């Protein structure tokens, strides 16, 4: 069962073409890792207005593609770019739907992503490329497993194709009214029925449809796969997930070790590796200069690069931030955007503690790299975290994570025990501000012990969270999906 697999990866965002979060990083890295293992991996995404064809060398792959939409057809073009010479990227070009300032947040988002998905499937016939696996990601592509079990069920082109559906964040589900079923051409099948999810009989939940009809479901860490079976983390879909838990698997995301490398990173002040860790301090001083903070080698700097939302634990940090900066000799650097009340709050903190805190309310990829390299500790106090990439990047840069034990954070960061010397970060369990405070204090106290800290840094930098191991697990899971699709009965919870 080691045959070369043909995999189409569907994603609403793909780095470096368009990115708002971790989904784009996965979509830009996993197909490359699969290709390096010898598989034929290809990617499809929308061509947003921000994607410059000249910059990315896009060329026409299909000049005019008629895509069934509602009772008519929408004509689109398919452009072709690449992640590497071995990994083509197909971009669905429809100015009416995608030539906009942003990626999400429009009243017709349901219609936009239905068009993208349908175009991706119809494109395959024009290219005469039959995938073994269509790997769908988040609600934007949840209609595809539904289609392959309904309107494409009798299509010989897809007879040997299985679907894998990955949930990157269960909180975002793509909820729409009945009209979206008409647009998608499956209104004859009606709403989903589930005995313990009455609301699914009244709305179209595209993520739920992906969960129901996919041959295999994955999440982005093993711990999150377990957590979403519970009422606390299941976002109201836990009964459906428990029904399908024999098809549910967790595979930890990786990071691109070629891109995330302090020995070659073009954005940081001084390059270093595990053998030259003493040079990391030059990046700290450079970050302090850029952040307009006092340049002190001795002071511990805690950084975070994050979306500013309750999910990320900033409600905890808000309750203790003043006490932390008043009580502890430390500096704090934040980069991120999100909820307006956090913009206001951190803006006030920056003015109040202008010698200790620097707040950058923006998205700035080079500055993010400077924070990973220049800080001593990296803070992720998340309420829930399906995977998290920040803690892995921090380890790669010799920056020690302070995290809450949840999701992918629990799978990657273990609490440092000074008696045994085990662990690679500082972990708290209870979602409470004082537990966060205590973890920060422990980190700062251990920072004073230079040999201990160097050992933690070296341990983090020697860890392997690259995509290679995860890609191998995905390849194994793709074969399992093919087995399910060919030999097992389809999902039986009813509905279209």
C-alpha positions as CSV (number, residue, x, y, z in Angstrom):
1,X,0.0,0.0,0.0
2,X,2.8,2.4,-0.7
3,X,1.5,3.5,-4.1
4,X,1.9,7.1,-5.3
5,X,-1.3,8.9,-4.4
6,X,-3.0,11.8,-6.3
7,X,-4.2,14.3,-3.8
8,X,-6.2,17.5,-4.5
9,X,-6.0,19.9,-1.5
10,X,-8.9,22.4,-1.3
11,X,-8.4,25.5,0.8
12,X,-9.9,29.0,1.0
13,X,-6.4,30.3,1.7
14,X,-2.9,29.2,0.9
15,X,0.4,30.7,1.8
16,X,2.0,32.6,0.2
17,X,-0.9,33.5,-2.1
18,X,-3.4,34.6,0.5
19,X,-3.4,34.2,4.3
20,X,-5.4,35.2,7.3
21,X,-4.3,32.4,9.7
22,X,-2.9,29.0,10.2
23,X,-5.0,27.3,7.6
24,X,-3.0,29.0,4.9
25,X,0.3,27.8,6.5
26,X,-1.0,24.2,6.4
27,X,-2.3,24.5,2.9
28,X,1.1,25.9,1.8
29,X,3.2,23.3,3.5
30,X,1.5,19.9,3.6
31,X,1.2,19.5,-0.2
32,X,4.9,20.3,-0.5
33,X,5.7,17.7,2.2
34,X,3.5,15.1,0.4
35,X,5.2,15.8,-2.9
36,X,8.6,15.3,-1.2
37,X,7.4,11.8,-0.3
38,X,6.7,11.1,-4.0
39,X,2.9,11.8,-4.1
40,X,1.2,13.9,-6.8
41,X,-0.2,16.7,-4.6
42,X,-2.0,19.7,-6.1
43,X,-3.9,22.6,-4.6
44,X,-7.0,24.6,-5.5
45,X,-8.0,27.9,-4.0
46,X,-9.9,31.1,-5.1
47,X,-8.0,33.9,-7.0
48,X,-8.7,36.8,-4.7
49,X,-8.2,40.4,-6.0
50,X,-5.1,40.7,-3.8
51,X,-3.3,37.9,-5.7
52,X,-1.3,39.5,-8.4
53,X,-1.0,37.2,-11.4
54,X,2.3,38.8,-12.5
55,X,3.9,38.4,-9.0
56,X,3.0,34.7,-8.8
57,X,3.6,33.9,-12.5
58,X,0.0,32.7,-13.0
59,X,-1.0,31.4,-16.4
60,X,-4.3,30.2,-17.8
61,X,-5.0,26.5,-17.3
62,X,-8.7,26.6,-18.4
63,X,-9.8,29.7,-20.2
64,X,-13.5,29.3,-19.8
65,X,-15.2,26.8,-17.4
66,X,-18.9,26.6,-17.1
67,X,-19.8,25.9,-13.4
68,X,-23.3,24.8,-12.5
69,X,-24.8,27.3,-10.0
70,X,-28.4,27.3,-9.0
71,X,-30.4,26.8,-12.2
72,X,-27.8,28.2,-14.5
73,X,-24.0,28.3,-15.0
74,X,-21.3,30.7,-13.8
75,X,-18.3,31.1,-16.2
76,X,-14.9,31.2,-14.5
77,X,-11.3,30.8,-15.6
78,X,-8.7,28.6,-13.9
79,X,-5.2,30.1,-13.5
80,X,-2.2,28.0,-12.6
81,X,0.7,28.8,-10.3
82,X,2.8,26.7,-8.1
83,X,4.1,26.2,-4.6
84,X,7.2,24.3,-6.0
85,X,7.8,23.0,-9.5
86,X,6.3,19.7,-8.3
87,X,3.1,21.2,-6.7
88,X,0.8,23.2,-9.0
89,X,-1.8,25.5,-7.5
90,X,-5.1,26.1,-9.4
91,X,-6.8,29.4,-8.7
92,X,-10.5,29.8,-9.5
93,X,-10.8,33.2,-11.2
94,X,-14.2,34.9,-10.9
95,X,-14.0,38.6,-10.4
96,X,-17.7,38.8,-9.4
97,X,-17.1,36.6,-6.4
98,X,-13.5,37.0,-5.4
99,X,-12.1,40.3,-6.6
100,X,-12.7,42.0,-3.2
101,X,-10.6,43.6,-0.5
102,X,-10.8,40.7,1.9
103,X,-11.2,36.9,1.9
104,X,-14.1,36.4,4.3
105,X,-16.9,38.3,5.9
106,X,-19.3,39.0,2.9
107,X,-23.1,38.3,2.9
108,X,-22.6,36.0,-0.1
109,X,-19.8,33.9,1.4
110,X,-21.8,30.7,1.1
111,X,-22.4,31.3,-2.6
112,X,-18.8,32.3,-3.1
113,X,-17.3,29.1,-1.6
114,X,-19.9,26.8,-3.2
115,X,-18.8,28.3,-6.5
116,X,-15.1,27.7,-5.7
117,X,-15.7,24.1,-4.7
118,X,-17.9,23.3,-7.7
119,X,-15.4,24.9,-10.0
120,X,-12.6,22.9,-8.5
121,X,-14.4,19.6,-9.2
122,X,-15.5,20.5,-12.7
123,X,-11.9,21.7,-13.4
124,X,-10.6,18.2,-12.8
125,X,-12.5,16.9,-15.8
126,X,-11.1,19.5,-18.0
127,X,-7.6,18.7,-16.8
128,X,-8.3,15.0,-17.1
129,X,-6.7,14.5,-13.7
130,X,-8.5,12.1,-11.4
131,X,-7.5,12.4,-7.7
132,X,-7.5,9.5,-5.3
133,X,-8.2,11.9,-2.5
134,X,-9.9,15.3,-2.3
135,X,-8.6,16.8,1.0
136,X,-11.1,19.4,2.1
137,X,-10.4,22.0,4.8
138,X,-12.9,23.8,7.1
139,X,-16.5,24.8,6.3
140,X,-15.6,26.6,3.0
141,X,-15.1,23.1,1.5
142,X,-17.6,21.1,3.5
143,X,-20.0,20.8,0.6
144,X,-17.6,18.6,-1.4
145,X,-18.0,15.4,0.6
146,X,-21.7,16.0,0.5
147,X,-21.7,16.3,-3.3
148,X,-19.6,13.1,-3.8
149,X,-22.2,11.2,-1.9
150,X,-25.1,12.8,-3.8
151,X,-25.0,14.6,-7.2
152,X,-21.6,13.1,-8.1
153,X,-22.3,9.7,-6.7
154,X,-23.0,8.2,-10.1
155,X,-20.3,10.1,-11.9
156,X,-17.6,7.6,-13.1
157,X,-14.9,10.2,-13.0
158,X,-15.1,10.3,-9.2
159,X,-15.9,6.6,-8.6
160,X,-12.4,5.9,-7.1
161,X,-12.1,9.2,-5.2
162,X,-12.3,9.5,-1.4
163,X,-12.7,12.6,0.7
164,X,-10.8,13.7,3.8
165,X,-12.2,16.6,5.8
166,X,-9.9,18.5,8.1
167,X,-11.3,20.7,10.9
168,X,-8.9,23.5,11.8
169,X,-11.3,25.2,14.1
170,X,-14.7,23.7,15.0
171,X,-16.0,27.1,16.1
172,X,-16.4,28.4,12.5
173,X,-19.1,26.3,10.8
174,X,-20.6,28.2,7.8
175,X,-24.2,28.5,8.8
176,X,-26.7,29.5,6.0
177,X,-30.3,29.2,5.1
178,X,-32.1,26.8,2.7
179,X,-31.2,28.9,-0.3
180,X,-27.6,27.7,-0.3
181,X,-28.9,24.1,-1.0
182,X,-30.6,25.4,-4.1
183,X,-27.4,27.2,-5.2
184,X,-25.4,24.0,-4.5
185,X,-27.9,21.9,-6.5
186,X,-28.8,19.6,-3.6
187,X,-32.1,21.1,-2.4
188,X,-33.9,17.9,-3.3
189,X,-32.1,16.2,-0.5
190,X,-33.2,18.7,2.1
191,X,-31.7,19.5,5.5
192,X,-29.7,17.0,7.7
193,X,-31.6,15.0,10.3
194,X,-29.9,14.0,13.5
195,X,-31.8,12.9,16.6
196,X,-29.7,15.0,18.9
197,X,-29.1,18.0,16.7
198,X,-32.5,19.4,16.0
199,X,-31.1,22.7,14.7
200,X,-29.6,20.9,11.7
201,X,-33.1,20.4,10.4
202,X,-33.6,24.2,10.1
203,X,-30.2,25.5,8.9
204,X,-27.4,24.6,6.5
205,X,-24.3,23.9,8.5
206,X,-21.6,23.4,5.9
207,X,-19.0,22.2,8.4
208,X,-21.5,19.6,9.7
209,X,-22.0,18.3,6.2
210,X,-18.3,17.8,5.8
211,X,-18.2,15.9,9.1
212,X,-21.2,13.8,8.1
213,X,-20.2,12.8,4.6
214,X,-16.4,12.6,4.5
215,X,-14.8,9.2,4.3
216,X,-12.3,10.3,7.0
217,X,-12.3,13.3,9.4
218,X,-9.2,14.8,10.8
219,X,-8.3,17.5,13.2
220,X,-5.0,19.2,13.6
221,X,-3.9,17.6,16.9
222,X,-4.6,14.3,18.7
223,X,-5.7,16.1,21.8
224,X,-8.2,18.3,19.9
225,X,-9.6,15.2,18.3
226,X,-10.4,13.9,21.7
227,X,-11.6,17.3,23.1
228,X,-14.2,17.9,20.4
229,X,-16.1,14.7,21.4
230,X,-17.1,16.5,24.6
231,X,-19.9,19.0,25.1
232,X,-17.3,21.6,26.3
233,X,-15.3,21.7,23.1
234,X,-17.8,20.2,20.6
235,X,-19.4,23.4,19.6
236,X,-22.8,21.7,19.6
237,X,-21.7,19.1,17.0
238,X,-20.3,16.6,19.5
239,X,-23.2,14.2,19.0
240,X,-22.4,14.0,15.3
241,X,-18.7,13.7,16.0
242,X,-19.3,10.9,18.5
243,X,-21.4,9.0,15.9
244,X,-18.4,9.2,13.5
245,X,-15.5,8.9,15.9
246,X,-14.4,5.7,14.2
247,X,-13.6,8.0,11.2
248,X,-12.0,10.8,13.4
249,X,-8.3,11.1,13.7
250,X,-5.9,13.7,15.0
251,X,-2.7,14.6,13.1
252,X,-0.5,17.4,14.5
253,X,0.3,20.2,12.1
254,X,4.0,20.8,11.4
255,X,6.0,23.9,10.5
256,X,8.2,24.5,7.5
257,X,11.7,24.1,8.9
258,X,13.1,25.6,5.7
259,X,11.2,28.8,6.2
260,X,11.3,28.9,10.0
261,X,15.0,28.7,10.6
262,X,17.0,31.2,12.8
263,X,20.2,30.2,10.9
264,X,18.8,31.6,7.7
265,X,15.8,33.8,8.5
266,X,16.2,37.0,6.4
267,X,14.1,39.1,8.8
268,X,16.1,38.8,12.0
269,X,19.2,40.8,13.0
270,X,21.7,38.0,13.7
271,X,21.5,34.4,12.6
272,X,22.1,31.6,15.1
273,X,21.6,27.9,15.6
274,X,21.7,25.5,18.6
275,X,25.5,25.7,18.6
276,X,25.6,29.5,18.6
277,X,22.7,30.3,20.9
278,X,24.6,33.0,22.6
279,X,24.0,35.1,19.5
280,X,20.3,35.1,20.1
281,X,20.6,38.0,22.5
282,X,21.5,40.3,19.6
283,X,18.0,39.7,18.3
284,X,16.6,40.6,21.7
285,X,18.4,44.0,21.7
286,X,17.3,44.6,18.1
287,X,13.7,43.9,19.0
288,X,13.9,46.2,22.0
289,X,15.2,49.0,19.8
290,X,12.4,48.5,17.3
291,X,9.8,48.3,20.1
292,X,11.2,51.4,21.8
293,X,11.9,49.5,25.0
294,X,15.0,49.8,27.2
295,X,17.8,47.7,25.8
296,X,18.6,45.2,28.6
297,X,20.1,41.8,28.0
298,X,19.1,40.7,31.5
299,X,15.4,41.4,31.5
300,X,13.1,38.5,30.3
301,X,11.0,39.5,27.3
302,X,7.7,37.7,26.8
303,X,6.2,37.9,23.4
304,X,3.0,36.8,21.6
305,X,1.9,36.8,18.0
306,X,-1.8,36.1,17.8
307,X,-5.3,36.9,16.8
308,X,-6.8,39.0,19.6
309,X,-9.8,37.1,20.7
310,X,-11.2,35.4,23.8
311,X,-10.3,32.0,22.4
312,X,-6.7,32.9,22.6
313,X,-6.8,33.6,26.4
314,X,-6.6,37.3,26.3
315,X,-9.5,37.7,28.7
316,X,-7.2,36.0,31.3
317,X,-4.3,38.2,30.4
318,X,-6.4,41.3,30.7
319,X,-7.2,40.6,34.4
320,X,-3.6,40.3,35.5
321,X,-1.6,42.3,33.0
322,X,-1.1,45.4,35.2
323,X,-0.2,43.2,38.2
324,X,2.3,41.2,36.1
325,X,4.1,44.4,34.9
326,X,4.0,46.0,38.3
327,X,5.2,42.9,40.1
328,X,7.7,41.4,37.7
329,X,10.9,42.7,36.1
330,X,9.9,41.9,32.5
331,X,9.1,43.3,29.1
332,X,6.2,42.3,26.9
333,X,5.8,42.6,23.1
334,X,2.5,41.8,21.3
335,X,1.8,41.6,17.6
336,X,-1.8,40.9,16.4
337,X,-5.2,42.2,15.4
338,X,-8.7,41.1,16.4
339,X,-11.5,42.3,18.6
340,X,-11.7,46.0,19.0
341,X,-12.0,45.9,22.8
342,X,-8.6,44.2,22.9
343,X,-7.2,46.9,20.5
344,X,-8.4,49.5,23.0
345,X,-7.2,47.6,26.1
346,X,-3.7,46.9,24.8
347,X,-3.4,50.4,23.4
348,X,-4.1,51.7,26.9
349,X,-1.6,49.3,28.4
350,X,1.1,50.4,26.0
351,X,0.7,54.0,27.0
352,X,0.6,53.2,30.7
353,X,3.6,50.8,30.6
354,X,5.6,52.4,27.8
355,X,8.9,51.2,29.3
356,X,7.8,47.6,29.7
357,X,5.2,46.9,27.0
358,X,5.2,47.4,23.2
359,X,2.0,46.7,21.3
360,X,1.8,46.3,17.5
361,X,-1.9,46.2,16.4
362,X,-1.2,45.0,12.9
363,X,-0.1,42.0,10.8
364,X,3.5,42.1,10.0
365,X,5.3,38.9,9.0
366,X,8.9,40.2,9.3
367,X,8.1,41.6,12.8
368,X,6.6,38.3,13.8
369,X,9.9,36.6,13.0
370,X,11.8,39.2,15.0
371,X,9.5,38.5,18.0
372,X,10.1,34.7,17.7
373,X,13.9,35.3,17.6
374,X,14.1,38.2,20.0
375,X,11.9,37.1,22.9
376,X,12.9,34.8,25.7
377,X,9.4,33.4,26.2
378,X,6.3,33.0,24.0
379,X,2.9,33.2,25.6
380,X,-0.2,31.2,24.4
381,X,-2.8,31.0,27.2
382,X,-5.6,29.7,24.9
383,X,-9.0,28.6,26.1
384,X,-8.8,26.1,23.3
385,X,-6.2,25.6,20.6
386,X,-6.9,23.0,17.8
387,X,-3.2,22.9,17.0
388,X,-1.2,26.1,17.3
389,X,1.9,26.9,15.3
390,X,3.3,29.6,17.4
391,X,4.6,27.3,20.1
392,X,6.4,25.1,17.5
393,X,8.0,28.2,15.8
394,X,9.0,29.5,19.3
395,X,10.8,26.2,20.1
396,X,12.6,26.3,16.7
397,X,13.9,29.8,17.7
398,X,15.0,28.8,21.2
399,X,12.1,30.8,22.8
400,X,10.4,29.0,25.6
401,X,6.6,28.6,25.5
402,X,4.2,29.5,28.3
403,X,0.9,27.7,27.4
404,X,-2.3,26.3,28.7
405,X,-2.7,22.5,28.4
406,X,-5.2,22.2,25.7
407,X,-5.4,20.9,22.1
408,X,-2.2,21.0,20.2
409,X,-0.5,22.9,23.0
410,X,-0.9,19.8,25.2
411,X,0.5,17.6,22.4
412,X,3.7,19.7,22.0
413,X,4.6,21.4,25.3
414,X,5.3,19.6,28.5
415,X,5.7,21.3,31.8
416,X,9.3,21.8,33.0
417,X,10.1,19.9,36.2
418,X,13.2,21.4,37.8
419,X,13.7,18.2,39.9
420,X,13.8,15.8,37.0
421,X,14.9,18.2,34.3
422,X,12.1,17.0,32.0
423,X,9.8,19.3,30.0
424,X,10.2,22.0,27.3
425,X,8.0,24.8,28.5
426,X,5.8,26.2,31.3
427,X,2.2,24.8,31.3
428,X,-0.9,25.6,33.3
429,X,-4.1,23.6,33.3
430,X,-7.0,25.5,34.9
431,X,-8.4,28.3,32.8
432,X,-7.8,31.0,35.4
433,X,-5.8,34.1,35.5
434,X,-3.9,33.2,38.6
435,X,-2.7,29.9,37.0
436,X,-1.5,31.9,34.1
437,X,0.3,34.3,36.4
438,X,1.9,31.4,38.3
439,X,3.2,29.9,35.1
440,X,4.8,33.2,34.0
441,X,6.4,33.6,37.4
442,X,7.9,30.1,37.2
443,X,9.3,30.9,33.7
444,X,10.9,34.1,34.9
445,X,12.4,32.4,37.9
446,X,13.9,29.7,35.8
447,X,15.2,32.2,33.4
448,X,17.6,33.4,36.1
449,X,19.3,30.0,36.0
450,X,21.3,30.3,32.9
451,X,22.4,26.7,32.5
452,X,18.8,25.5,33.0
453,X,17.6,28.0,30.5
454,X,20.2,27.1,27.9
455,X,19.2,23.4,28.3
456,X,15.6,24.3,27.7
457,X,16.5,26.3,24.6
458,X,18.6,23.5,23.2
459,X,15.9,21.0,23.8
460,X,13.4,23.1,22.0
461,X,15.6,23.8,19.0
462,X,16.5,20.1,18.6
463,X,12.8,19.0,18.6
464,X,11.4,18.0,15.2
465,X,8.0,19.5,14.4
466,X,8.6,19.6,10.7
467,X,5.9,18.4,8.2
468,X,7.7,15.2,7.2
469,X,6.3,13.0,10.0
470,X,2.8,14.5,9.7
471,X,2.8,14.1,5.9
472,X,3.6,10.4,6.3
473,X,0.6,10.1,8.7
474,X,-1.6,11.8,6.2
475,X,-0.5,9.5,3.4
476,X,-1.4,6.5,5.6
477,X,-4.8,8.1,6.4
478,X,-5.5,8.7,2.8
479,X,-5.1,5.0,2.1
480,X,-7.5,4.3,5.0
481,X,-10.0,6.8,3.4
482,X,-9.8,4.9,0.1
483,X,-10.5,1.7,2.0
484,X,-13.5,3.3,3.7
485,X,-14.8,4.8,0.4
486,X,-14.5,1.5,-1.5
487,X,-15.4,-1.1,1.0
488,X,-17.6,0.5,3.7
489,X,-21.1,1.8,3.6
490,X,-21.6,5.6,3.3
491,X,-22.6,7.9,6.2
492,X,-26.1,7.1,7.3
493,X,-27.4,10.0,9.4
494,X,-29.7,11.1,6.6
495,X,-30.2,14.3,4.7
496,X,-28.5,15.8,1.7
